[in-house]
């Protein structure tokens, strides 16, 4: 019996006229059309075995980037603390508009002993077959020796399973007992050295051609305060082509919806400094601000301190889905003698019709990572991530944002996110930002509106003497555009004066419903994100967007 196809999203449905699409839908449809993947073949389910995706793509080239929406941090029944099948996750991701996602199971003893990566792969192949328009990566959530977690993933193709299996066995901190607070309190230098060795090993697998590509992103970096600044710099510098960034905002964004718990906070950031935390972080670092991690949300903070070295380091936003708030699904019972340690997989969930505990959103329901691509396919999403063509938002705050930095009378549209503009000292530069406002209700039933857009600028000062420095004293908000009430598609042209020193620019937008002086003072950030009271953090009324930086390199 033929398996029914998943319903097409409206932008991929040939029966839906282009005039009824939002601008992002138009862009995504154009990308598929240029790749020869739109129309009867697409609607009929002929979209691509993964290897064919790379062979049948056509250039969609910059400056007409298309942005594909995704999530690099998703858990299933192959994680000991999650509960959904791959089929459920893929269907939800499609329903909420994702183009790509990474399935990232926790490494642990049950997962490793039961051959988790191989068992997952069989089900991932089925999910790819049943959801042909979505790019579904297989990955792993790595327990970094002595630190937090990372997403590790590669594209479909040679050795994608073997890479994850070998990496988990040789370098996972949990399996090795190299986690912070593990029995025996293993020494930190040993842990840190093993994390760097792990990243160099991954990089070598890419360089040697063992796998076509691999990327790594740090997850919820300040949740426990155990990812020190010098460790994050060491990871980045060990393998800058694969260790490309961090979660700007963690998952678990539904944790503090009023009524769920008096002490709950967005992102499940409910921790305090411990004996394993890096002592240089202030107490404020253990909270989220507008749902974003302190490292990203603090203007002049840790993310800016890393960018001020002149090195790209990206931010993302994702669901980290384990258990969705207010859903009605519950894992079934174990058979006699079974548990996660000997199966590596939880029993499939069943619908109880009664709300169950959970603090997450479905992939794409609230958090989105937008990646600018020039072609459609797995490796092109990874190339867009590596290039830093990334912006993130919560609550579908806008349909699209295009950022260009150029000389005042420069040729072409200029340099976009993740790029570098070379100018002579004293040349005038200009920032052009094209915003496409939300054109339809979000997944909370409201049409969101951005109230203000901030331009954040910092000096590039080169490598730091103190690898634990988390301040960028020359970074601040240099311009705020009041865009409240604006709808449709509009462009802001913002003069930035003469370039006297190398710098970087990044943008931040907000719905304007919750803001105040930033953590380093109003002179640096006059209306930044603020934290919420415990148990009272409705994410839908406190939404933000962040873009990756554009660098301006001044030459003599």
Residue pairs with C-beta under 8 A, 6 or more apart in sequence:
3 130
5 44
5 45
5 132
6 91
6 94
6 130
6 131
6 133
8 43
8 133
9 94
9 97
9 133
10 16
10 20
10 21
10 25
11 21
11 24
11 25
11 26
11 28
11 29
12 28
12 29
12 32
12 38
12 42
12 43
12 133
13 43
14 38
14 39
14 40
14 42
14 43
18 26
18 29
21 29
22 399
22 436
22 439
22 440
23 399
23 400
23 436
23 439
23 489
24 67
24 69
24 399
24 400
24 436
27 66
27 67
27 400
28 66
28 67
28 68
28 99
29 38
30 60
30 64
30 66
31 60
31 66
31 68
31 373
31 375
31 376
32 38
32 42
32 376
33 39
34 58
34 59
34 60
35 56
35 57
35 58
35 60
35 375
35 376
36 56
36 58
37 47
37 48
37 56
37 376
41 47
42 133
45 132
46 132
47 132
47 133
48 56
48 132
49 128
50 128
50 135
50 155
50 156
50 157
50 378
51 156
51 157
53 135
53 376
53 377
53 378
54 377
54 378
54 379
57 375
57 376
57 377
57 380
58 375
59 374
59 375
60 66
60 373
60 374
60 375
60 376
61 374
62 372
62 374
62 416
63 404
63 412
63 413
63 416
65 372
65 373
65 374
65 389
65 402
65 416
66 372
66 373
67 370
67 371
67 372
67 373
67 391
67 400
68 99
68 100
68 135
68 370
68 371
68 373
68 376
68 381
68 384
69 97
69 98
69 99
69 100
69 364
69 368
69 369
69 370
69 371
70 98
70 99
70 100
70 101
70 102
70 135
70 368
70 369
70 371
70 381
71 93
71 98
71 100
71 101
71 102
71 318
71 319
71 321
71 363
71 364
71 367
71 368
71 369
72 101
72 102
72 104
72 137
72 139
72 151
72 153
72 217
72 316
72 318
72 369
73 102
73 104
73 141
73 151
73 219
73 247
73 251
73 318
73 319
73 320
73 321
74 89
74 93
74 101
74 102
74 103
74 104
74 318
74 319
74 320
74 321
74 363
75 81
75 82
75 84
75 103
75 104
75 105
75 106
75 141
75 320
75 321
75 322
76 82
76 84
76 85
76 86
76 89
76 103
76 105
76 120
77 83
77 84
77 85
77 331
77 345
77 346
77 347
77 348
77 349
78 103
78 105
78 111
78 116
78 119
78 120
78 344
78 345
78 346
79 105
79 106
79 111
79 141
79 322
79 346
80 106
80 108
80 110
80 111
80 340
80 346
81 106
81 322
82 321
82 322
82 323
82 346
83 322
83 323
83 329
83 330
83 331
83 346
83 349
84 92
84 321
84 329
84 349
85 123
85 348
85 349
86 103
86 120
86 123
86 124
86 126
86 127
86 136
87 126
87 127
87 130
88 329
88 349
89 101
89 103
89 127
89 321
89 362
89 363
90 101
90 127
90 130
90 131
90 134
90 136
91 131
92 362
92 363
92 364
92 365
93 101
93 131
93 134
93 362
93 363
93 364
94 131
94 133
94 134
95 362
95 364
96 362
96 363
96 364
96 365
96 443
97 364
97 368
98 134
98 363
98 364
98 368
99 133
99 134
99 135
99 381
100 134
100 135
100 136
100 137
100 371
100 378
100 381
101 134
101 135
101 136
101 137
101 363
102 137
102 138
102 139
102 151
102 153
103 120
103 124
103 136
103 137
103 138
103 139
104 139
104 140
104 141
104 151
104 152
104 153
105 111
105 116
105 120
105 140
105 141
106 141
106 143
107 116
107 140
107 141
107 142
107 143
107 168
107 172
107 174
107 175
108 174
108 175
109 175
109 341
110 116
110 339
110 340
110 341
110 342
110 343
110 344
111 168
111 344
112 168
112 169
112 172
112 175
112 344
113 341
113 342
113 344
114 342
114 343
114 344
114 345
115 165
115 344
116 168
116 344
116 345
117 138
117 140
117 161
117 164
117 165
117 168
118 161
118 165
119 344
119 345
120 138
121 138
121 160
121 161
124 136
124 138
127 136
128 134
128 136
128 156
135 377
135 378
135 381
137 153
137 154
137 155
137 156
137 378
138 153
138 154
138 156
138 160
138 161
138 164
139 151
139 152
139 153
139 154
139 164
140 151
140 152
140 153
140 164
140 167
140 168
141 149
141 150
141 151
141 152
141 219
142 149
142 150
142 151
142 152
142 167
142 168
142 171
142 172
142 173
142 198
142 216
143 149
143 172
143 173
143 174
143 175
143 179
144 150
144 173
144 195
144 218
144 227
144 235
145 171
145 173
145 176
145 178
145 179
145 190
145 191
145 192
145 194
145 195
145 198
146 173
146 178
146 179
146 180
146 186
146 188
146 191
146 192
146 194
146 195
146 226
146 231
147 173
147 180
147 191
147 195
147 226
147 227
147 228
147 231
148 218
148 219
148 220
148 221
148 223
148 224
148 226
148 227
149 218
149 219
149 220
150 216
150 217
150 218
150 219
151 215
151 216
151 217
151 219
152 164
152 167
152 202
152 214
152 215
152 216
153 214
153 215
154 160
154 163
154 164
154 211
154 212
154 213
154 214
154 215
155 211
155 212
155 213
155 378
155 379
155 382
156 378
157 211
157 212
158 210
158 211
158 212
159 205
159 210
159 211
160 211
163 202
163 205
163 210
163 211
163 214
167 198
167 201
167 202
168 175
169 175
170 198
170 201
171 194
171 195
171 197
171 198
171 201
173 179
173 191
173 194
173 195
176 194
177 183
177 184
177 186
178 186
178 190
178 191
178 194
180 191
180 224
180 226
180 276
181 274
181 275
181 276
192 231
192 234
195 231
195 234
195 235
196 234
196 235
196 238
199 216
199 235
199 238
199 239
199 242
199 243
200 238
200 239
202 214
202 216
202 239
202 242
203 214
203 238
203 239
203 241
203 242
205 211
205 214
206 212
206 213
206 214
206 241
206 242
212 379
213 379
213 382
214 242
215 242
215 244
215 382
215 385
215 386
216 235
216 239
216 242
216 243
216 244
217 243
217 244
217 245
217 246
217 247
217 314
217 316
218 227
218 232
218 235
218 243
218 245
218 246
218 247
219 246
219 247
219 250
219 320
220 247
220 250
220 251
220 267
220 269
220 293
220 320
221 227
221 232
221 246
221 247
221 293
221 295
222 269
222 281
222 285
222 286
222 293
222 294
222 295
222 302
223 250
223 267
223 268
223 269
223 271
223 286
223 293
224 271
224 274
224 276
224 277
224 286
225 271
225 273
225 274
225 277
225 278
225 281
225 285
225 286
226 274
226 276
226 277
226 278
227 278
228 278
228 280
228 468
229 278
229 280
229 302
229 305
229 467
229 468
229 469
229 470
230 467
230 468
232 246
232 302
232 306
233 306
233 464
233 467
234 467
235 243
236 243
236 306
236 311
236 313
240 311
241 386
244 312
244 313
244 314
244 385
244 386
244 388
245 313
245 314
245 315
245 316
245 385
245 390
246 293
246 295
246 296
246 303
246 313
246 314
246 315
246 316
247 293
247 315
247 316
247 317
247 318
248 292
248 293
248 296
248 303
248 315
248 316
248 317
248 392
248 546
249 267
249 288
249 291
249 292
249 293
249 296
249 315
249 317
249 318
249 367
249 392
249 394
250 267
250 268
250 269
250 288
250 293
250 320
251 267
251 318
251 319
251 320
251 321
251 322
251 360
251 361
251 367
252 266
252 267
252 268
252 320
252 359
252 360
253 266
253 267
253 291
253 319
253 360
253 361
253 366
253 367
253 394
253 539
254 260
254 324
254 325
254 358
254 359
254 360
254 361
254 366
254 539
255 261
255 264
255 265
255 266
255 267
255 268
255 325
255 359
255 537
256 264
256 265
256 266
256 532
256 534
256 535
256 536
256 537
256 538
256 539
257 325
257 537
257 538
257 539
258 535
258 536
258 537
258 538
260 325
260 359
260 535
261 535
262 534
262 535
263 270
263 534
263 535
264 270
264 359
264 534
264 535
264 537
265 287
265 288
265 531
265 532
265 534
265 537
266 288
266 291
266 532
266 537
266 539
267 288
267 291
267 293
268 359
269 286
269 287
269 288
269 293
271 286
272 283
272 286
273 279
273 281
273 283
273 286
278 468
280 468
280 470
281 470
284 294
284 519
284 531
285 294
285 295
286 294
287 294
287 531
288 294
288 297
288 531
289 297
289 298
289 519
289 528
289 529
289 530
289 531
290 297
290 394
290 510
290 514
290 515
290 528
290 529
290 530
290 542
290 543
290 544
291 394
291 529
291 537
291 539
291 542
291 543
291 544
292 317
292 529
292 544
292 546
294 301
294 302
294 519
295 301
295 302
295 303
295 470
296 303
296 315
296 546
297 519
297 528
297 529
298 304
298 518
298 519
298 520
298 528
299 456
299 475
299 476
299 477
299 518
299 520
299 524
299 525
299 528
300 458
300 471
300 472
300 473
300 475
300 476
300 518
300 520
300 524
300 525
301 470
301 471
301 472
301 519
301 520
302 470
303 313
303 315
304 456
304 458
304 472
304 475
305 464
305 469
305 470
305 471
305 472
306 313
307 313
307 458
307 460
307 472
307 475
307 504
307 506
307 549
308 458
308 459
308 460
308 461
308 472
308 474
308 475
308 504
309 460
309 461
309 462
309 463
309 464
310 460
310 461
310 462
310 502
310 504
310 551
310 553
312 388
312 418
312 548
312 549
312 551
314 385
314 388
314 390
314 418
314 548
315 390
315 392
315 546
315 548
316 369
316 390
316 392
317 367
317 368
317 369
317 392
317 393
317 394
317 546
318 363
318 367
318 369
319 360
319 361
319 362
319 363
319 364
319 365
319 366
319 367
320 360
321 360
321 361
321 362
321 363
322 358
322 359
322 360
323 356
323 357
323 358
323 359
323 360
324 358
324 360
324 361
324 362
325 358
325 359
325 360
325 361
326 355
326 358
327 355
327 356
327 358
328 351
328 352
328 353
328 354
328 355
328 356
329 349
329 350
329 351
329 352
329 356
330 349
330 350
330 352
330 356
331 346
331 347
331 348
331 349
331 350
332 347
332 348
332 349
332 350
333 347
334 347
340 346
361 367
365 443
366 394
366 395
366 443
366 539
366 540
367 392
367 394
368 392
368 393
368 394
368 396
369 390
369 392
370 390
370 391
370 392
370 393
370 400
371 381
371 384
371 385
371 389
371 390
372 384
372 387
372 389
372 390
372 416
372 417
373 380
373 381
373 383
373 384
373 389
374 380
374 383
374 384
384 390
387 418
387 419
388 417
388 418
388 419
388 548
388 549
389 416
389 417
389 418
389 548
390 417
390 418
390 547
390 548
391 401
391 403
391 417
391 507
391 545
391 546
391 547
391 548
392 545
392 546
393 509
393 543
393 544
393 545
393 546
394 539
394 543
394 544
394 545
395 442
395 444
395 448
395 511
395 539
395 540
395 543
396 438
396 442
396 443
396 448
397 438
397 448
397 450
397 509
397 511
397 543
397 544
397 545
398 435
398 436
398 437
398 438
398 448
398 450
398 509
398 545
399 436
399 437
399 438
399 439
400 434
400 435
400 436
401 433
401 434
401 435
401 436
401 507
401 509
401 545
401 547
402 416
402 433
402 434
403 416
403 417
403 431
403 432
403 433
403 507
403 547
403 550
404 413
404 414
404 415
404 416
404 431
404 432
404 433
404 434
405 414
405 415
405 416
405 419
405 421
405 429
405 430
405 431
405 432
405 496
405 505
405 550
405 552
406 412
406 413
406 414
406 415
406 421
406 429
406 430
406 432
407 414
407 421
407 423
407 427
407 428
407 429
407 430
408 427
408 428
408 429
408 430
408 495
413 432
414 421
414 432
415 421
415 550
416 550
417 547
417 548
417 549
417 550
418 548
418 549
418 550
419 550
419 551
420 550
420 551
420 552
420 553
421 429
421 550
421 551
421 552
421 553
422 553
422 555
423 429
423 499
423 552
423 553
423 554
423 555
424 499
424 554
424 555
424 556
425 499
425 500
425 554
425 555
425 556
426 498
426 499
426 500
427 498
427 499
428 495
428 496
428 497
428 498
428 499
429 496
429 497
429 498
429 499
429 552
430 493
430 494
430 495
430 496
431 455
431 492
431 493
431 494
431 496
431 505
432 491
432 492
432 493
432 494
433 453
433 491
433 492
433 494
433 507
434 489
434 490
434 491
434 492
435 450
435 453
435 483
435 486
435 489
435 490
435 491
435 492
436 488
436 489
437 449
437 450
437 486
437 487
437 488
437 489
437 490
438 447
438 448
438 449
439 447
440 447
441 447
442 448
442 540
444 540
446 540
448 511
448 543
449 484
449 485
449 487
449 511
450 483
450 484
450 509
450 510
450 511
450 512
450 545
451 482
451 483
451 484
451 510
451 511
451 512
451 513
452 480
452 481
452 482
452 483
452 484
452 509
452 510
452 512
452 527
453 480
453 481
453 483
453 492
453 507
453 508
453 509
454 477
454 479
454 480
454 481
454 507
454 508
454 509
454 510
454 527
455 477
455 478
455 479
455 480
455 481
455 494
455 496
455 505
455 507
456 475
456 476
456 477
456 478
456 505
456 506
456 507
456 508
457 475
457 476
457 478
457 496
457 503
457 504
457 505
458 472
458 474
458 475
458 476
458 503
458 504
459 474
459 475
459 501
459 502
459 503
460 501
460 502
460 503
460 504
460 551
460 553
461 474
471 520
475 524
476 523
476 524
476 525
477 518
477 524
477 525
477 526
477 528
478 496
479 494
480 526
480 527
481 492
481 494
483 490
483 492
483 509
484 512
496 505
499 552
499 554
500 554
501 554
502 551
502 552
502 553
502 554
503 551
503 552
503 554
504 549
504 550
504 551
504 552
505 549
505 550
505 552
506 546
506 547
506 548
506 549
506 550
507 545
507 546
507 547
508 528
508 544
508 545
508 546
508 547
509 544
509 545
510 527
510 529
510 543
510 544
510 545
511 541
511 542
511 543
511 544
513 541
513 542
513 543
514 529
514 530
514 532
514 541
514 542
515 527
515 528
515 529
515 530
516 527
516 528
516 530
517 525
517 526
517 527
517 528
518 524
518 525
518 526
518 528
519 525
519 528
529 542
529 544
532 542
